[in-house]
Amino acid sequence: MKHDHQASINLLKTAKGQIEAIIRMTEEDRYCVDIANQILAVESLLKKANLQILKQHLDSCVRESLTDGTYEEKTQEIINIINKYVK
């Protein structure tokens, strides 16, 4: 099943632009707190994009796995991702 990742792509492109701006800010020796705030903003965008990707995965791949016999494998993949989040 083809996913519509446009919303995630938009978030990732925004994060890319912010990262480029953070690099410039750092090169220009801008105020460290301003840089840190921009880094936090990028982290938030990446988390949102990741959640959107995972939601689509659950809605499609995991749902399909209920009928094609790969449910345990798909479930383990999600558990592995959750474990990475909580570390």
PDB file of N, CA, C and O in Angstrom, chain B, residues numbered from 101:
ATOM      1  N   MET B 101       0.839  -1.181   0.000  1.00  0.00           N
ATOM      2  CA  MET B 101       0.000   0.000   0.000  1.00  0.00           C
ATOM      3  C   MET B 101       0.884   1.246   0.000  1.00  0.00           C
ATOM      4  O   MET B 101       1.822   1.357   0.790  1.00  0.00           O
ATOM      5  N   LYS B 102       0.573   2.168  -0.889  1.00  0.00           N
ATOM      6  CA  LYS B 102       1.323   3.417  -0.986  1.00  0.00           C
ATOM      7  C   LYS B 102       0.861   4.365   0.112  1.00  0.00           C
ATOM      8  O   LYS B 102      -0.336   4.517   0.359  1.00  0.00           O
ATOM      9  N   HIS B 103       1.810   4.986   0.752  1.00  0.00           N
ATOM     10  CA  HIS B 103       1.493   5.918   1.829  1.00  0.00           C
ATOM     11  C   HIS B 103       1.522   7.344   1.301  1.00  0.00           C
ATOM     12  O   HIS B 103       2.244   7.651   0.352  1.00  0.00           O
ATOM     13  N   ASP B 104       0.743   8.200   1.914  1.00  0.00           N
ATOM     14  CA  ASP B 104       0.801   9.625   1.620  1.00  0.00           C
ATOM     15  C   ASP B 104       1.654  10.270   2.706  1.00  0.00           C
ATOM     16  O   ASP B 104       1.180  10.571   3.802  1.00  0.00           O
ATOM     17  N   HIS B 105       2.899  10.469   2.375  1.00  0.00           N
ATOM     18  CA  HIS B 105       3.850  10.995   3.352  1.00  0.00           C
ATOM     19  C   HIS B 105       4.049  12.502   3.224  1.00  0.00           C
ATOM     20  O   HIS B 105       4.980  13.044   3.818  1.00  0.00           O
ATOM     21  N   GLN B 106       3.198  13.195   2.462  1.00  0.00           N
ATOM     22  CA  GLN B 106       3.443  14.607   2.192  1.00  0.00           C
ATOM     23  C   GLN B 106       3.531  15.446   3.465  1.00  0.00           C
ATOM     24  O   GLN B 106       4.392  16.320   3.561  1.00  0.00           O
ATOM     25  N   ALA B 107       2.675  15.202   4.425  1.00  0.00           N
ATOM     26  CA  ALA B 107       2.728  15.975   5.674  1.00  0.00           C
ATOM     27  C   ALA B 107       4.054  15.740   6.395  1.00  0.00           C
ATOM     28  O   ALA B 107       4.651  16.676   6.928  1.00  0.00           O
ATOM     29  N   SER B 108       4.508  14.493   6.408  1.00  0.00           N
ATOM     30  CA  SER B 108       5.796  14.183   7.045  1.00  0.00           C
ATOM     31  C   SER B 108       6.943  14.811   6.275  1.00  0.00           C
ATOM     32  O   SER B 108       7.886  15.334   6.869  1.00  0.00           O
ATOM     33  N   ILE B 109       6.861  14.759   4.956  1.00  0.00           N
ATOM     34  CA  ILE B 109       7.904  15.369   4.122  1.00  0.00           C
ATOM     35  C   ILE B 109       7.976  16.868   4.388  1.00  0.00           C
ATOM     36  O   ILE B 109       9.068  17.429   4.487  1.00  0.00           O
ATOM     37  N   ASN B 110       6.827  17.516   4.503  1.00  0.00           N
ATOM     38  CA  ASN B 110       6.814  18.951   4.788  1.00  0.00           C
ATOM     39  C   ASN B 110       7.473  19.255   6.132  1.00  0.00           C
ATOM     40  O   ASN B 110       8.247  20.205   6.244  1.00  0.00           O
ATOM     41  N   LEU B 111       7.169  18.455   7.145  1.00  0.00           N
ATOM     42  CA  LEU B 111       7.806  18.645   8.451  1.00  0.00           C
ATOM     43  C   LEU B 111       9.315  18.445   8.359  1.00  0.00           C
ATOM     44  O   LEU B 111      10.083  19.209   8.944  1.00  0.00           O
ATOM     45  N   LEU B 112       9.736  17.422   7.627  1.00  0.00           N
ATOM     46  CA  LEU B 112      11.168  17.142   7.496  1.00  0.00           C
ATOM     47  C   LEU B 112      11.887  18.246   6.722  1.00  0.00           C
ATOM     48  O   LEU B 112      13.017  18.603   7.055  1.00  0.00           O
ATOM     49  N   LYS B 113      11.240  18.781   5.702  1.00  0.00           N
ATOM     50  CA  LYS B 113      11.851  19.888   4.952  1.00  0.00           C
ATOM     51  C   LYS B 113      11.956  21.135   5.819  1.00  0.00           C
ATOM     52  O   LYS B 113      12.942  21.867   5.743  1.00  0.00           O
ATOM     53  N   THR B 114      10.949  21.375   6.636  1.00  0.00           N
ATOM     54  CA  THR B 114      11.012  22.501   7.566  1.00  0.00           C
ATOM     55  C   THR B 114      12.153  22.300   8.554  1.00  0.00           C
ATOM     56  O   THR B 114      12.901  23.235   8.843  1.00  0.00           O
ATOM     57  N   ALA B 115      12.287  21.084   9.072  1.00  0.00           N
ATOM     58  CA  ALA B 115      13.384  20.778   9.998  1.00  0.00           C
ATOM     59  C   ALA B 115      14.732  20.976   9.316  1.00  0.00           C
ATOM     60  O   ALA B 115      15.666  21.504   9.918  1.00  0.00           O
ATOM     61  N   LYS B 116      14.830  20.552   8.062  1.00  0.00           N
ATOM     62  CA  LYS B 116      16.079  20.727   7.305  1.00  0.00           C
ATOM     63  C   LYS B 116      16.438  22.210   7.209  1.00  0.00           C
ATOM     64  O   LYS B 116      17.589  22.590   7.422  1.00  0.00           O
ATOM     65  N   GLY B 117      15.449  23.041   6.888  1.00  0.00           N
ATOM     66  CA  GLY B 117      15.697  24.481   6.810  1.00  0.00           C
ATOM     67  C   GLY B 117      16.128  25.052   8.147  1.00  0.00           C
ATOM     68  O   GLY B 117      17.017  25.902   8.210  1.00  0.00           O
ATOM     69  N   GLN B 118      15.499  24.586   9.213  1.00  0.00           N
ATOM     70  CA  GLN B 118      15.877  25.068  10.541  1.00  0.00           C
ATOM     71  C   GLN B 118      17.282  24.612  10.916  1.00  0.00           C
ATOM     72  O   GLN B 118      18.032  25.365  11.538  1.00  0.00           O
ATOM     73  N   ILE B 119      17.642  23.397  10.546  1.00  0.00           N
ATOM     74  CA  ILE B 119      18.997  22.911  10.837  1.00  0.00           C
ATOM     75  C   ILE B 119      20.025  23.753  10.094  1.00  0.00           C
ATOM     76  O   ILE B 119      21.067  24.102  10.648  1.00  0.00           O
ATOM     77  N   GLU B 120      19.732  24.078   8.837  1.00  0.00           N
ATOM     78  CA  GLU B 120      20.647  24.938   8.080  1.00  0.00           C
ATOM     79  C   GLU B 120      20.781  26.301   8.756  1.00  0.00           C
ATOM     80  O   GLU B 120      21.874  26.865   8.808  1.00  0.00           O
ATOM     81  N   ALA B 121      19.671  26.829   9.272  1.00  0.00           N
ATOM     82  CA  ALA B 121      19.715  28.105   9.987  1.00  0.00           C
ATOM     83  C   ALA B 121      20.509  27.983  11.285  1.00  0.00           C
ATOM     84  O   ALA B 121      21.244  28.900  11.652  1.00  0.00           O
ATOM     85  N   ILE B 122      20.366  26.865  11.974  1.00  0.00           N
ATOM     86  CA  ILE B 122      21.120  26.640  13.213  1.00  0.00           C
ATOM     87  C   ILE B 122      22.617  26.598  12.923  1.00  0.00           C
ATOM     88  O   ILE B 122      23.418  27.140  13.685  1.00  0.00           O
ATOM     89  N   ILE B 123      22.987  25.958  11.830  1.00  0.00           N
ATOM     90  CA  ILE B 123      24.404  25.916  11.453  1.00  0.00           C
ATOM     91  C   ILE B 123      24.919  27.331  11.219  1.00  0.00           C
ATOM     92  O   ILE B 123      25.996  27.691  11.694  1.00  0.00           O
ATOM     93  N   ARG B 124      24.140  28.139  10.480  1.00  0.00           N
ATOM     94  CA  ARG B 124      24.551  29.528  10.238  1.00  0.00           C
ATOM     95  C   ARG B 124      24.652  30.301  11.549  1.00  0.00           C
ATOM     96  O   ARG B 124      25.606  31.048  11.764  1.00  0.00           O
ATOM     97  N   MET B 125      23.666  30.120  12.422  1.00  0.00           N
ATOM     98  CA  MET B 125      23.692  30.810  13.712  1.00  0.00           C
ATOM     99  C   MET B 125      24.947  30.446  14.499  1.00  0.00           C
ATOM    100  O   MET B 125      25.575  31.305  15.118  1.00  0.00           O
ATOM    101  N   THR B 126      25.302  29.173  14.469  1.00  0.00           N
ATOM    102  CA  THR B 126      26.481  28.709  15.201  1.00  0.00           C
ATOM    103  C   THR B 126      27.746  29.283  14.580  1.00  0.00           C
ATOM    104  O   THR B 126      28.649  29.724  15.291  1.00  0.00           O
ATOM    105  N   GLU B 127      27.810  29.277  13.250  1.00  0.00           N
ATOM    106  CA  GLU B 127      28.975  29.844  12.555  1.00  0.00           C
ATOM    107  C   GLU B 127      29.114  31.338  12.832  1.00  0.00           C
ATOM    108  O   GLU B 127      30.225  31.866  12.885  1.00  0.00           O
ATOM    109  N   GLU B 128      27.985  32.011  13.008  1.00  0.00           N
ATOM    110  CA  GLU B 128      27.990  33.452  13.282  1.00  0.00           C
ATOM    111  C   GLU B 128      28.152  33.758  14.771  1.00  0.00           C
ATOM    112  O   GLU B 128      28.104  34.917  15.184  1.00  0.00           O
ATOM    113  N   ASP B 129      28.344  32.714  15.567  1.00  0.00           N
ATOM    114  CA  ASP B 129      28.546  32.845  17.010  1.00  0.00           C
ATOM    115  C   ASP B 129      27.386  33.583  17.676  1.00  0.00           C
ATOM    116  O   ASP B 129      27.588  34.465  18.511  1.00  0.00           O
ATOM    117  N   ARG B 130      26.162  33.200  17.287  1.00  0.00           N
ATOM    118  CA  ARG B 130      24.965  33.808  17.855  1.00  0.00           C
ATOM    119  C   ARG B 130      24.766  33.328  19.292  1.00  0.00           C
ATOM    120  O   ARG B 130      25.445  32.408  19.750  1.00  0.00           O
ATOM    121  N   TYR B 131      23.855  33.944  19.975  1.00  0.00           N
ATOM    122  CA  TYR B 131      23.581  33.677  21.383  1.00  0.00           C
ATOM    123  C   TYR B 131      23.203  32.203  21.570  1.00  0.00           C
ATOM    124  O   TYR B 131      22.296  31.695  20.911  1.00  0.00           O
ATOM    125  N   CYS B 132      23.902  31.538  22.464  1.00  0.00           N
ATOM    126  CA  CYS B 132      23.759  30.090  22.654  1.00  0.00           C
ATOM    127  C   CYS B 132      22.337  29.671  23.010  1.00  0.00           C
ATOM    128  O   CYS B 132      21.872  28.627  22.551  1.00  0.00           O
ATOM    129  N   VAL B 133      21.649  30.455  23.810  1.00  0.00           N
ATOM    130  CA  VAL B 133      20.282  30.107  24.199  1.00  0.00           C
ATOM    131  C   VAL B 133      19.358  30.138  22.981  1.00  0.00           C
ATOM    132  O   VAL B 133      18.459  29.305  22.862  1.00  0.00           O
ATOM    133  N   ASP B 134      19.575  31.091  22.082  1.00  0.00           N
ATOM    134  CA  ASP B 134      18.776  31.138  20.853  1.00  0.00           C
ATOM    135  C   ASP B 134      19.016  29.888  20.009  1.00  0.00           C
ATOM    136  O   ASP B 134      18.077  29.319  19.452  1.00  0.00           O
ATOM    137  N   ILE B 135      20.255  29.472  19.919  1.00  0.00           N
ATOM    138  CA  ILE B 135      20.596  28.257  19.167  1.00  0.00           C
ATOM    139  C   ILE B 135      19.940  27.044  19.819  1.00  0.00           C
ATOM    140  O   ILE B 135      19.357  26.203  19.133  1.00  0.00           O
ATOM    141  N   ALA B 136      20.035  26.957  21.134  1.00  0.00           N
ATOM    142  CA  ALA B 136      19.443  25.824  21.854  1.00  0.00           C
ATOM    143  C   ALA B 136      17.929  25.767  21.638  1.00  0.00           C
ATOM    144  O   ALA B 136      17.369  24.684  21.470  1.00  0.00           O
ATOM    145  N   ASN B 137      17.269  26.918  21.641  1.00  0.00           N
ATOM    146  CA  ASN B 137      15.825  26.946  21.393  1.00  0.00           C
ATOM    147  C   ASN B 137      15.486  26.463  19.987  1.00  0.00           C
ATOM    148  O   ASN B 137      14.486  25.771  19.794  1.00  0.00           O
ATOM    149  N   GLN B 138      16.295  26.818  19.021  1.00  0.00           N
ATOM    150  CA  GLN B 138      16.066  26.354  17.651  1.00  0.00           C
ATOM    151  C   GLN B 138      16.277  24.844  17.537  1.00  0.00           C
ATOM    152  O   GLN B 138      15.557  24.164  16.807  1.00  0.00           O
ATOM    153  N   ILE B 139      17.254  24.335  18.254  1.00  0.00           N
ATOM    154  CA  ILE B 139      17.482  22.881  18.259  1.00  0.00           C
ATOM    155  C   ILE B 139      16.269  22.164  18.845  1.00  0.00           C
ATOM    156  O   ILE B 139      15.845  21.134  18.322  1.00  0.00           O
ATOM    157  N   LEU B 140      15.715  22.701  19.918  1.00  0.00           N
ATOM    158  CA  LEU B 140      14.510  22.102  20.508  1.00  0.00           C
ATOM    159  C   LEU B 140      13.338  22.130  19.527  1.00  0.00           C
ATOM    160  O   LEU B 140      12.548  21.187  19.473  1.00  0.00           O
ATOM    161  N   ALA B 141      13.228  23.195  18.761  1.00  0.00           N
ATOM    162  CA  ALA B 141      12.155  23.290  17.771  1.00  0.00           C
ATOM    163  C   ALA B 141      12.309  22.217  16.697  1.00  0.00           C
ATOM    164  O   ALA B 141      11.323  21.622  16.262  1.00  0.00           O
ATOM    165  N   VAL B 142      13.550  21.972  16.269  1.00  0.00           N
ATOM    166  CA  VAL B 142      13.804  20.931  15.266  1.00  0.00           C
ATOM    167  C   VAL B 142      13.476  19.556  15.842  1.00  0.00           C
ATOM    168  O   VAL B 142      12.868  18.725  15.167  1.00  0.00           O
ATOM    169  N   GLU B 143      13.875  19.321  17.079  1.00  0.00           N
ATOM    170  CA  GLU B 143      13.560  18.034  17.709  1.00  0.00           C
ATOM    171  C   GLU B 143      12.052  17.799  17.725  1.00  0.00           C
ATOM    172  O   GLU B 143      11.592  16.683  17.484  1.00  0.00           O
ATOM    173  N   SER B 144      11.294  18.833  18.005  1.00  0.00           N
ATOM    174  CA  SER B 144       9.836  18.715  18.026  1.00  0.00           C
ATOM    175  C   SER B 144       9.292  18.357  16.641  1.00  0.00           C
ATOM    176  O   SER B 144       8.412  17.504  16.523  1.00  0.00           O
ATOM    177  N   LEU B 145       9.805  18.996  15.608  1.00  0.00           N
ATOM    178  CA  LEU B 145       9.376  18.685  14.240  1.00  0.00           C
ATOM    179  C   LEU B 145       9.697  17.243  13.874  1.00  0.00           C
ATOM    180  O   LEU B 145       8.879  16.560  13.257  1.00  0.00           O
ATOM    181  N   LEU B 146      10.877  16.781  14.250  1.00  0.00           N
ATOM    182  CA  LEU B 146      11.275  15.409  13.936  1.00  0.00           C
ATOM    183  C   LEU B 146      10.388  14.403  14.663  1.00  0.00           C
ATOM    184  O   LEU B 146      10.027  13.368  14.103  1.00  0.00           O
ATOM    185  N   LYS B 147      10.041  14.707  15.903  1.00  0.00           N
ATOM    186  CA  LYS B 147       9.145  13.817  16.649  1.00  0.00           C
ATOM    187  C   LYS B 147       7.773  13.749  15.983  1.00  0.00           C
ATOM    188  O   LYS B 147       7.188  12.672  15.868  1.00  0.00           O
ATOM    189  N   LYS B 148       7.260  14.902  15.544  1.00  0.00           N
ATOM    190  CA  LYS B 148       5.962  14.926  14.869  1.00  0.00           C
ATOM    191  C   LYS B 148       6.005  14.119  13.575  1.00  0.00           C
ATOM    192  O   LYS B 148       5.085  13.354  13.284  1.00  0.00           O
ATOM    193  N   ALA B 149       7.071  14.292  12.803  1.00  0.00           N
ATOM    194  CA  ALA B 149       7.204  13.541  11.552  1.00  0.00           C
ATOM    195  C   ALA B 149       7.280  12.048  11.833  1.00  0.00           C
ATOM    196  O   ALA B 149       6.655  11.248  11.138  1.00  0.00           O
ATOM    197  N   ASN B 150       8.035  11.679  12.839  1.00  0.00           N
ATOM    198  CA  ASN B 150       8.170  10.266  13.186  1.00  0.00           C
ATOM    199  C   ASN B 150       6.828   9.676  13.607  1.00  0.00           C
ATOM    200  O   ASN B 150       6.487   8.563  13.206  1.00  0.00           O
ATOM    201  N   LEU B 151       6.077  10.404  14.402  1.00  0.00           N
ATOM    202  CA  LEU B 151       4.764   9.919  14.831  1.00  0.00           C
ATOM    203  C   LEU B 151       3.813   9.755  13.651  1.00  0.00           C
ATOM    204  O   LEU B 151       3.030   8.806  13.611  1.00  0.00           O
ATOM    205  N   GLN B 152       3.878  10.669  12.699  1.00  0.00           N
ATOM    206  CA  GLN B 152       3.029  10.541  11.510  1.00  0.00           C
ATOM    207  C   GLN B 152       3.402   9.303  10.705  1.00  0.00           C
ATOM    208  O   GLN B 152       2.529   8.566  10.245  1.00  0.00           O
ATOM    209  N   ILE B 153       4.699   9.080  10.538  1.00  0.00           N
ATOM    210  CA  ILE B 153       5.165   7.900   9.801  1.00  0.00           C
ATOM    211  C   ILE B 153       4.715   6.628  10.516  1.00  0.00           C
ATOM    212  O   ILE B 153       4.218   5.699   9.880  1.00  0.00           O
ATOM    213  N   LEU B 154       4.887   6.585  11.830  1.00  0.00           N
ATOM    214  CA  LEU B 154       4.487   5.398  12.592  1.00  0.00           C
ATOM    215  C   LEU B 154       2.978   5.177  12.556  1.00  0.00           C
ATOM    216  O   LEU B 154       2.520   4.036  12.485  1.00  0.00           O
ATOM    217  N   LYS B 155       2.206   6.257  12.603  1.00  0.00           N
ATOM    218  CA  LYS B 155       0.750   6.121  12.516  1.00  0.00           C
ATOM    219  C   LYS B 155       0.358   5.502  11.176  1.00  0.00           C
ATOM    220  O   LYS B 155      -0.487   4.608  11.126  1.00  0.00           O
ATOM    221  N   GLN B 156       0.968   5.973  10.099  1.00  0.00           N
ATOM    222  CA  GLN B 156       0.671   5.392   8.790  1.00  0.00           C
ATOM    223  C   GLN B 156       1.081   3.927   8.741  1.00  0.00           C
ATOM    224  O   GLN B 156       0.399   3.103   8.132  1.00  0.00           O
ATOM    225  N   HIS B 157       2.194   3.608   9.383  1.00  0.00           N
ATOM    226  CA  HIS B 157       2.648   2.222   9.427  1.00  0.00           C
ATOM    227  C   HIS B 157       1.615   1.356  10.154  1.00  0.00           C
ATOM    228  O   HIS B 157       1.274   0.264   9.698  1.00  0.00           O
ATOM    229  N   LEU B 158       1.129   1.852  11.278  1.00  0.00           N
ATOM    230  CA  LEU B 158       0.106   1.109  12.024  1.00  0.00           C
ATOM    231  C   LEU B 158      -1.183   0.970  11.215  1.00  0.00           C
ATOM    232  O   LEU B 158      -1.791  -0.100  11.187  1.00  0.00           O
ATOM    233  N   ASP B 159      -1.591   2.046  10.565  1.00  0.00           N
ATOM    234  CA  ASP B 159      -2.840   2.038   9.805  1.00  0.00           C
ATOM    235  C   ASP B 159      -2.786   1.154   8.566  1.00  0.00           C
ATOM    236  O   ASP B 159      -3.818   0.671   8.099  1.00  0.00           O
ATOM    237  N   SER B 160      -1.585   0.939   8.032  1.00  0.00           N
ATOM    238  CA  SER B 160      -1.502   0.154   6.795  1.00  0.00           C
ATOM    239  C   SER B 160      -0.756  -1.163   7.003  1.00  0.00           C
ATOM    240  O   SER B 160      -1.362  -2.233   6.953  1.00  0.00           O
ATOM    241  N   CYS B 161       0.524  -1.092   7.230  1.00  0.00           N
ATOM    242  CA  CYS B 161       1.350  -2.305   7.285  1.00  0.00           C
ATOM    243  C   CYS B 161       0.940  -3.243   8.416  1.00  0.00           C
ATOM    244  O   CYS B 161       0.804  -4.449   8.211  1.00  0.00           O
ATOM    245  N   VAL B 162       0.746  -2.691   9.595  1.00  0.00           N
ATOM    246  CA  VAL B 162       0.379  -3.546  10.728  1.00  0.00           C
ATOM    247  C   VAL B 162      -1.033  -4.096  10.522  1.00  0.00           C
ATOM    248  O   VAL B 162      -1.294  -5.261  10.821  1.00  0.00           O
ATOM    249  N   ARG B 163      -1.928  -3.274  10.020  1.00  0.00           N
ATOM    250  CA  ARG B 163      -3.291  -3.745   9.750  1.00  0.00           C
ATOM    251  C   ARG B 163      -3.274  -4.877   8.715  1.00  0.00           C
ATOM    252  O   ARG B 163      -3.968  -5.881   8.877  1.00  0.00           O
ATOM    253  N   GLU B 164      -2.476  -4.708   7.651  1.00  0.00           N
ATOM    254  CA  GLU B 164      -2.363  -5.759   6.632  1.00  0.00           C
ATOM    255  C   GLU B 164      -1.753  -7.031   7.204  1.00  0.00           C
ATOM    256  O   GLU B 164      -2.075  -8.136   6.767  1.00  0.00           O
ATOM    257  N   SER B 165      -0.866  -6.866   8.191  1.00  0.00           N
ATOM    258  CA  SER B 165      -0.197  -8.033   8.767  1.00  0.00           C
ATOM    259  C   SER B 165      -1.172  -8.965   9.485  1.00  0.00           C
ATOM    260  O   SER B 165      -0.869 -10.138   9.702  1.00  0.00           O
ATOM    261  N   LEU B 166      -2.330  -8.445   9.849  1.00  0.00           N
ATOM    262  CA  LEU B 166      -3.346  -9.287  10.489  1.00  0.00           C
ATOM    263  C   LEU B 166      -3.845 -10.373   9.547  1.00  0.00           C
ATOM    264  O   LEU B 166      -4.278 -11.437   9.991  1.00  0.00           O
ATOM    265  N   THR B 167      -3.784 -10.108   8.252  1.00  0.00           N
ATOM    266  CA  THR B 167      -4.286 -11.084   7.280  1.00  0.00           C
ATOM    267  C   THR B 167      -3.190 -11.823   6.534  1.00  0.00           C
ATOM    268  O   THR B 167      -3.446 -12.880   5.958  1.00  0.00           O
ATOM    269  N   ASP B 168      -1.970 -11.287   6.532  1.00  0.00           N
ATOM    270  CA  ASP B 168      -0.920 -11.952   5.750  1.00  0.00           C
ATOM    271  C   ASP B 168       0.068 -12.766   6.584  1.00  0.00           C
ATOM    272  O   ASP B 168       1.053 -13.277   6.050  1.00  0.00           O
ATOM    273  N   GLY B 169      -0.187 -12.891   7.888  1.00  0.00           N
ATOM    274  CA  GLY B 169       0.637 -13.758   8.719  1.00  0.00           C
ATOM    275  C   GLY B 169       1.914 -13.144   9.251  1.00  0.00           C
ATOM    276  O   GLY B 169       2.759 -13.862   9.787  1.00  0.00           O
ATOM    277  N   THR B 170       2.083 -11.830   9.118  1.00  0.00           N
ATOM    278  CA  THR B 170       3.307 -11.192   9.609  1.00  0.00           C
ATOM    279  C   THR B 170       3.051 -10.321  10.838  1.00  0.00           C
ATOM    280  O   THR B 170       3.854  -9.447  11.164  1.00  0.00           O
ATOM    281  N   TYR B 171       1.938 -10.560  11.513  1.00  0.00           N
ATOM    282  CA  TYR B 171       1.549  -9.727  12.650  1.00  0.00           C
ATOM    283  C   TYR B 171       2.613  -9.694  13.744  1.00  0.00           C
ATOM    284  O   TYR B 171       2.937  -8.621  14.252  1.00  0.00           O
ATOM    285  N   GLU B 172       3.157 -10.845  14.110  1.00  0.00           N
ATOM    286  CA  GLU B 172       4.163 -10.878  15.183  1.00  0.00           C
ATOM    287  C   GLU B 172       5.404 -10.084  14.796  1.00  0.00           C
ATOM    288  O   GLU B 172       5.969  -9.367  15.622  1.00  0.00           O
ATOM    289  N   GLU B 173       5.826 -10.210  13.549  1.00  0.00           N
ATOM    290  CA  GLU B 173       6.998  -9.467  13.069  1.00  0.00           C
ATOM    291  C   GLU B 173       6.739  -7.961  13.126  1.00  0.00           C
ATOM    292  O   GLU B 173       7.580  -7.205  13.613  1.00  0.00           O
ATOM    293  N   LYS B 174       5.597  -7.531  12.638  1.00  0.00           N
ATOM    294  CA  LYS B 174       5.260  -6.102  12.628  1.00  0.00           C
ATOM    295  C   LYS B 174       5.094  -5.568  14.049  1.00  0.00           C
ATOM    296  O   LYS B 174       5.488  -4.439  14.343  1.00  0.00           O
ATOM    297  N   THR B 175       4.517  -6.369  14.915  1.00  0.00           N
ATOM    298  CA  THR B 175       4.363  -5.970  16.312  1.00  0.00           C
ATOM    299  C   THR B 175       5.726  -5.790  16.969  1.00  0.00           C
ATOM    300  O   THR B 175       5.936  -4.832  17.713  1.00  0.00           O
ATOM    301  N   GLN B 176       6.645  -6.697  16.702  1.00  0.00           N
ATOM    302  CA  GLN B 176       7.987  -6.595  17.274  1.00  0.00           C
ATOM    303  C   GLN B 176       8.708  -5.346  16.771  1.00  0.00           C
ATOM    304  O   GLN B 176       9.443  -4.710  17.527  1.00  0.00           O
ATOM    305  N   GLU B 177       8.504  -4.991  15.509  1.00  0.00           N
ATOM    306  CA  GLU B 177       9.110  -3.766  14.980  1.00  0.00           C
ATOM    307  C   GLU B 177       8.634  -2.545  15.759  1.00  0.00           C
ATOM    308  O   GLU B 177       9.430  -1.669  16.098  1.00  0.00           O
ATOM    309  N   ILE B 178       7.344  -2.490  16.038  1.00  0.00           N
ATOM    310  CA  ILE B 178       6.796  -1.361  16.796  1.00  0.00           C
ATOM    311  C   ILE B 178       7.336  -1.362  18.222  1.00  0.00           C
ATOM    312  O   ILE B 178       7.669  -0.304  18.756  1.00  0.00           O
ATOM    313  N   ILE B 179       7.425  -2.520  18.836  1.00  0.00           N
ATOM    314  CA  ILE B 179       7.980  -2.621  20.192  1.00  0.00           C
ATOM    315  C   ILE B 179       9.423  -2.127  20.208  1.00  0.00           C
ATOM    316  O   ILE B 179       9.826  -1.430  21.140  1.00  0.00           O
ATOM    317  N   ASN B 180      10.198  -2.475  19.197  1.00  0.00           N
ATOM    318  CA  ASN B 180      11.590  -2.017  19.112  1.00  0.00           C
ATOM    319  C   ASN B 180      11.666  -0.491  19.025  1.00  0.00           C
ATOM    320  O   ASN B 180      12.522   0.128  19.657  1.00  0.00           O
ATOM    321  N   ILE B 181      10.776   0.107  18.248  1.00  0.00           N
ATOM    322  CA  ILE B 181      10.749   1.570  18.140  1.00  0.00           C
ATOM    323  C   ILE B 181      10.370   2.195  19.481  1.00  0.00           C
ATOM    324  O   ILE B 181      10.995   3.166  19.908  1.00  0.00           O
ATOM    325  N   ILE B 182       9.368   1.657  20.137  1.00  0.00           N
ATOM    326  CA  ILE B 182       8.947   2.181  21.442  1.00  0.00           C
ATOM    327  C   ILE B 182      10.091   2.079  22.445  1.00  0.00           C
ATOM    328  O   ILE B 182      10.307   2.998  23.235  1.00  0.00           O
ATOM    329  N   ASN B 183      10.821   0.973  22.418  1.00  0.00           N
ATOM    330  CA  ASN B 183      11.977   0.825  23.312  1.00  0.00           C
ATOM    331  C   ASN B 183      13.014   1.910  23.068  1.00  0.00           C
ATOM    332  O   ASN B 183      13.630   2.397  24.016  1.00  0.00           O
ATOM    333  N   LYS B 184      13.217   2.293  21.820  1.00  0.00           N
ATOM    334  CA  LYS B 184      14.174   3.364  21.510  1.00  0.00           C
ATOM    335  C   LYS B 184      13.681   4.702  22.048  1.00  0.00           C
ATOM    336  O   LYS B 184      14.482   5.525  22.492  1.00  0.00           O
ATOM    337  N   TYR B 185      12.377   4.922  22.011  1.00  0.00           N
ATOM    338  CA  TYR B 185      11.807   6.161  22.541  1.00  0.00           C
ATOM    339  C   TYR B 185      12.020   6.290  24.042  1.00  0.00           C
ATOM    340  O   TYR B 185      12.307   7.380  24.537  1.00  0.00           O
ATOM    341  N   VAL B 186      11.883   5.198  24.760  1.00  0.00           N
ATOM    342  CA  VAL B 186      11.939   5.281  26.219  1.00  0.00           C
ATOM    343  C   VAL B 186      13.355   5.232  26.778  1.00  0.00           C
ATOM    344  O   VAL B 186      13.546   5.414  27.980  1.00  0.00           O
ATOM    345  N   LYS B 187      14.329   4.995  25.950  1.00  0.00           N
ATOM    346  CA  LYS B 187      15.722   4.960  26.437  1.00  0.00           C
ATOM    347  C   LYS B 187      16.288   6.344  26.572  1.00  0.00           C
ATOM    348  O   LYS B 187      17.443   6.503  26.968  1.00  0.00           O
TER     349      LYS B 187
END
